[in-house]
Amino acid sequence: MLGSLVMRHVILSAVLISTAVTTLAHARGPRYEANIVRTTHGIPHITASNWRGIGYGVAYAYAQDNLCMLAEEFVTVAGERSLHFGPAQKAVVGFDLIDNIAADVFFRGVIDLPKLRTTIAPRTSASVQLREGYVAGYNKLLRDLGPANVPIACRGKAWVRPITMDDMLRIGEKQALLAGSLAVAGAAPPITGQPVQGASLGLPQLHETGVGSNGWAFGAETTANKRGVLVGNPHFPWTGPSRFYQLHVTIPGVIDVMGATLGGGPIPTIGFNKDMAWTHTVTAARHFTIFELKLDPTDATIAERVEAFVDGMELCNGFGELVDPIEQRSRFARDQ
């Protein structure tokens, strides 16, 4: 299961490759250390003594295998695709192909970075330490490679840069939107100046969403070896940052999990340990909330008033908001 042939054994720590240089690099901050063993087919097995070390090793290993793709993903969630790749080009965002300017408008409009910064847990929490380690591990690989050894696909590109905690907050938010509002990133606007047409207000049926996956669990009474079996088939793509990446992470006495994660994920999100296994699949639950946007009856690109209520309490109230994505794109491009 873990592979029989050891391919590479890498130690990332304050004594990695160049003892003096790396020790100095981390002397004034948290110590990051991880042990990476690659087995059959290059699967990385990351061992560390704490959560920072796990994030450190996962980022280093993932970027070794997918540096250009991950660097581009950080560009995408920062809303900078048009700046680096041109507004007319298209890319897969989530699961759909949309143009760069639509992607930029979406991520800059939806991801509230100042708000995300206020929700960060104390630095002692595992989630924060994983992210801090991921930032350090990604940046460590960039330093180890140097500009001349970056993969040819992105060598010399300005968008291949060190990352910060802000990048991790953005990419985490993007993953949370994968099966949700990210689906409307490329939504078409109404026709300027046309009267508002009546429309039904409701949620699509599950079979209309275009999202699906499978997961099966079999108990010991149904299997030949009398042990439980979990089969996960999440229907994620075979390419791109939403492709699952197999890895094994261990903190002795704390966690020992093998599974898969997505680009920018510091820990397996589906997988197994010695006691249990887990996966995820599409749910039939209605977990989206509808808000009605009141438009000007003579021009569907203008909102007269928008209100949001929860349990009868008004949360926000806005007037005269520009809702035409084409005009938003034009202004966005003009300001670049």
N, C-alpha and C positions, 0 to 999 in steps of 0.2 A: 504493500500500500504506500509506503513512504519511498519506495524505489531502492534498488539494490546497488546501483553504481553511483558512487560519489563523484560528481563532476568538478565542483569547485567548492572551496572552503574559504570564506572571507570573514575576517573579523573587523568590525567597524567600532572603533573606540578612540580614546585619547592616545592610543599607541598604534593606530592604523597607518601602515606604510611608512610614514615619516613621524617618528615619535615626537620630536621637538616641535615641529610645525603644528601637529594636531593638538598637542597638549596646550600650546599657547592659544590656539583658536578657541578652546573651551575652558580656559583657566578661569575666566571671570563670570561664567554663566553655568547653567546646569550641565552636568556631565551626561553625555550621550554615549551609550555603548550597546552594541548588538553583535551577535554571532550569526552569520548566514552560511548555511550549508545548502548547496544545490544538488539535488539527487536526479534520478532518471528523468529525462525530458526537461531538465532545468528548473524543476519546481523548487522554490526557495523555502527553506525551513529557518525561521528567525527565532532565536532565543535571546532573551534579555533578562535583566534583573528587575526591571520596572516598566511602567507604561511608556515613558519617554523613549526608552530603548526599543520597544516594539515599534512605535511609530517611526523612529529613526531607521530601523532596519527594513521595515516594509516599504518606506519611501525610496530608500536606496535601491532595493531590489526591483521594485516596480519601474523606477526611472531607468535602471540599467536596461530593462527590456522594452520600455515604451516612452523614452524621454520626449521625443518630438510630439507624440500624440498628447501626452500629459501637459507639456508646455503650451500647446495650442488650446487645450481645454481651459487652462487658467486664463488665456486670452478671451475665450468665449464668455466665461462667467463674469469677467470684468467689463463686458460690453465694449470690447475693443477690436472686434473682428474687422469692421470697416476700415479702421485705422491701419491695420497691418495687411489685410488681404483684399481690400477694396469693397465698396458697398454693394456692387452688383454680383459678386461671387456668392455661391451658396455652400452650405455645409449642413451636415446632419446635427441637429440640436435635439437631444433626447432621442426620439425615434423618427423624427420627420426632417425632410430636407427643406430648409428655408433660406432666404437670402440673408446676407450678413447684417444689413441695416435693420431688418426686422428682429433678428436675434439681439442686436445691440440695444434697440429700443426696449425689448422685453426685459432683458437682464438688468438694465439700468433703472427701469421703472418698477420692477417687481422686487428685486433684491435690495432691501433697506439695510445697507451696511452699518450706519450709525446705530440702528436698532439692534442688529445682530451683535454688535460689540457690547451692548449693555446687557445682553443675555448670557454672556460667557460666565460659566461657573467659576468658583474659586480655582486658583492655579493648582491646588492640591488634588483636584478631581481628575479621575482617569481620562475623561473625554478631552480635557484641556491638555493634559500631558501627552496624550496620543498625538494631538494636532501639533503641539510644540515639537515633538520628536519628528513628525513628518516633515515639517518645515526644515528642520536641521538636517535630516537625511537627504532630502531633495537637493538642498543647497550644497551639501557635502559632495554629492556626486558631480554637480556642476564644477566645483573646485577641483575635484580629482581629475575630471576629464580635461578641463581647460578648453578654451575656444577652439583649438585646432583639432580636438578629438571628439567634439560633439558629432553625432550621427549626421551623415551628409545631407539627409532630408531637411534638416533645420540648422545646419552649420552656418554661422555668420548672421543669423536672423536676430533682429533686435528684440523679438518677442520671447526669445529663450533667455530668461533672466531668473535671478533668485526670487523666491517667493516669501511671503509673510503670513502671519496669522489671518489677515484679511482675505487672502486667497483661499485659505482653508475654510473660512466661514462662508465664502461665496460658493465654493464647490459643494460644501455640505448642504447648503440651501437648494442648490440645483438638483442634487440627488433626491431631496425631499419632494421636489416638484415633478419628478419624472412621470408619474402616472396621474398627475393633476393638472394644474394650470399651465404647465409647460406645453401642453397640447394646443393651447391657443396662441402660442408665440407668433405664428404666421397667419393669424386670422385676417380675413379681408375686411376692409372698411365699408361703410355704406357709401352710396353715391352722393357726392356733394350736392347740396341744394335740393335733394328730392324729399318729398313729404314722407313722414314716418308711416310705414305699413304695419298693420296689425300682425302680430306673430304670437304663436303659442309659447307659453312659458313653462318649461318642464325639463327634467333630466332625461338624457338619452337612455334607452334600454341597454343592458349590458352587452348584447350582441352587436349594438351599433357603435360601440366605442373603439373597436379595432384593437383592443388590448385583451390578451389572454395568456394563460399559463396553466400548468398542471402540477399537482403534487399528490403523491400517493403514500400512505403509511400502512404497512402490513404488520400485524402482531405476530408473536412467536407461534401462535397456534396455526398460522397459515403458511409458514415457511418451512423449507426442507431441513434447514439446520436448526430450527426451533429458536431462532433469534429474530428480533424485529428488523425490518428493512424500511428505509425511507427513500423514496425516489423523488427528486426535484427536477422539474423541467420548466423553468421560469419564462421561456420564450424571449430571452434577451438576445441581442445580435451577436454574431461571430466576430465582428470587427468594431473598432472605435472604442471610445472611453466607457461605453455602457456594456462592453464585453466583460464577462466574468474572468477574473484572474485568480488562479489557484495558488494557495500559500498555506503555510503551517506556522502558527505562532505559539511560543511557550514562555511563560514566566514561571519557573519552578515553584510549585505549591500554590499558584494563583490561577493560571489559565494554561490549558494545553488543547488547542483547537486547530483543526485543519478544515479548510473550506475555501470560499471564494469571496472576493470583494470587487468593487468597481474602481475606476480611475479616481485617485484622490481619497480612497477609503483607507483608513489606517489599521483596519482589523477585519477579519472575515465577517460577513453579514449573513451568509448561510454556510452551514458546515456541520461538524460533529466533534464530540469529545469522547472519552471512554464510556460515558454513561448515556448520552442522548445525541440525537441529530435533529436539525431543524431546517426548514426551507420557507419560502414564501410563495404566494400565488395570488391571483386576482380574486377579490372578494365581491360578492353581489350586494354588499351593504351600500346604502346611499350615504356617502360621507362628504358630499359637497353641499354647499349652501348657496341658494339663489338670492341675489339682490336685484331689484328692479332699478334700472337706470332710466330716469324720465328725460326724454329727448324733446327738443323743440319740435312741435308738430309740423313746422314748415321746413325744417332742416335737420336731417338725421345726424349731422356731424356735430351738433351742439347739444350739450346737456343743460336743460334749464335748471335742474336741481337734482342732487343725489343725496340720499339719506341712508344710514345704516342703523338698524335697531336690533338689539338682543334682549329678549324677554321684556319688550316694551320700552327699553331704555335706549335713547338715541346716542350712538357712539360718534357719528360724524355728520357733517352737513356742508355740502359744497354747492357752488353755483357757477354757471357759465363755463364749464370745463371743456377744453378742447378734447374731442374724442375721435378725431379723424387720424388714423395711423399714417395715412399718406402725407398729411400736413406735418405730423410729428416727425416723420422720416426726413422730409425736406428741411425742416429746421435743424434736425440733428446733423444732417450732412453739411449744412451751411456752417454750423458751429465747430466742425471738426478741424 
